[in-house]
């Protein structure tokens, strides 16, 4: 029963779209209709600057952290931790409060991974930072770091159920970034820091 409650809580928490709320509060309109069309921190950076991006990033990450930390508090096993984390991630992608039109889940997914395993979360974050520094392409950094997350979970945490959940997250990340992938191939993908 606790697991089901926390899965539902994770999805509802994930459904709170920080980017949309921050954009409304700052008078930036709907980020789903401007810039990249994604209500995530990278698009808020383009549309509203660093403050908007920082708030969005923090809240979106906490949506992943809090449900998993609660599951850990109740001593639930890896299967429950995987389900709760996935629920928060999917809630961000398909939020019930915003017509199931959400973001791409990077900050929320990172929050989930940090709560699953701090060393793994840091490894994913460092991978993102390294790829972003080399290419200045946020979407490519996200795709590479999330693709490596299941490997990190197997090698560092030896947690196959969490690795499987991370593989699902990586697959969903690739699906949500399919237009970005095409732009990367075409050489037209936006660079970090470029304003809309």
N, C-alpha and C positions, 0 to 999 in steps of 0.2 A: 504493500500500500504506500509506504514511504517513497519507494522508487517511482511509482506511477505519479504521485504528487509532484516529485521533483522533476520528472520528465515534462509534466505539464507546466510547472513553474519555469523550467528552462526555456520552453518554447515561448511562453508569454513574455518572459524577460527579453529573449532574443527579438521579439516582435516590436520592442520599443525602439524606433528608429531615431537615434541621436542626431544623425545628419539632417533629417527633415525638421526635427524640433529646433535644432540650433539655427538652421537656415531661416525658419519662420521667425524666431526670436530676434535675429539680426537683420530682418527685412531683405533677405536674399532670394526670396521666392522658393520654389520647389526644386531641389537639386536634381530630381529625376527628370526635369524638363530643361535643364541648362547644363553647360559644360559637357562632361562625359555622360550625363544622365544617371550617374550612380550616387546614391546618398551616403557615400563613405568619406573618410578623412581626406583622401587624395583629391576628390572633386571639391570638397569644402575648402581645401587649401587654395585651389584655383579660383573659387568663387568668392571666398570671404577672407582669405589670408590665414596666418598661422594660428590665431586665437580660435577661430572657428574649427580649424582642423584639429587642434590639440584637444578641445572639449569633446569633439566627435570621437576622436581616437580613444580617449580615456573612457568615456561612457560605453562605447561599443566593446572595448576590451573587458570592462567590468561585467557586462552582460554574459560573457563567457566564464569569467572567473567565479562569480558569486554562486551560480547553481552547482558547479562542480565542488566548490569548497563546502557547500552545504551537504552534498552527498558524502564527501569525505568525513564531515563532522559526524554523520550518522553511521560511519563505518561500513559503508556499502562497498561491494567488490568492484572489480574492473568492468564487469558487464554493465552494472548500473552506472558507473562513472562514464563509460562509453556512451550509453543511451542518453544520459543527462546532457553531456557535452554536445552530442549530435543534435539534440532537441534545441539547445540554445543557438547553435550554428544555423540550423534550418529555419528557426524563427527569424533570424536576421535576414536570411535570403528571401523568405516568403512570410512577411509579417501580417498577422491577422488584422492588425490595427490600420494598415495602410494598403488595403486591397491586394495583399500578397505580392506587392512590388517593393522589394527590398534591395539591399546592397549586395556586395560580393563576398562578404563574410570574413575578410582578412583579419581585422582587428578582433572580432569576436572569436574567430578560430584560434588566433594567437592567445587570447585570454583563456580559452579552454585548455590549450596545450600547456600553458604556464601552470594552470591549476592541476592538470594531470601529473606533470613532472616539471619542476622548475628547471633542471638542467636541459631537458628537451625543449622547453619553451624558449630558453635563452639561445639554444643552438639554432632553432628556427628563426628567431629574431636576428641573430648574427648573420645567418645565411641571407636573410632578406636584405640586411644592411649592406653586406658585401656585394651582392648582385646589383642592388640599387646604386651603390657608389660607383660601380664599374660601368653601368649602362645608363643610369638616370631614368630607367623605365620601371615604374612601380609595379605594373602588372606582371612583367617578366620576373621581377624579384619575388612577387607573391607566388607565381606558378612554380618556380624552382624551389623555394623554401617549403611550400606545402607538399610538393612531390617528395621531398626528402624527409618530411616529418615521420612517416611510417618507419623509415629506416632508422631514424634516431630513436624512436620508441622501442624498436626491437634491440638495437645495439646498446643503448644507454639504460633503458628501464626494463628491458626484457618483458615487455607487456604486450603479448600478441593481440589481445582483444582491443586494447587501445590503439595499437598499430592498425588494426582492421578499420576501426572507426576513423582514424586519421586518413586512411586510404580512401574511404568514402568521401571525407571532406575534401581531399585533393581532387577527386573526380568531379565533385560538385563545383569546386573552384575553377577547374578547367572548363566546365560547361558554362559557368557564369562569365568566364573570360573569353568565350569563343570569338567575339568580335574583336577583342584586344589581340588575340592570337593572330587573327587575319591582318590586323594593322601592323603587328610586329613583323610579320612575314613581308608585308608591303613596304615596311620602313616608314610608316606614317603614324606610329603610336606616339602619343604625347609624352613629353619628358617631365620629370619631377620639377616643380617650381614654375612651370609655364602656366600663366593665368588664362582663363577662358576669354 
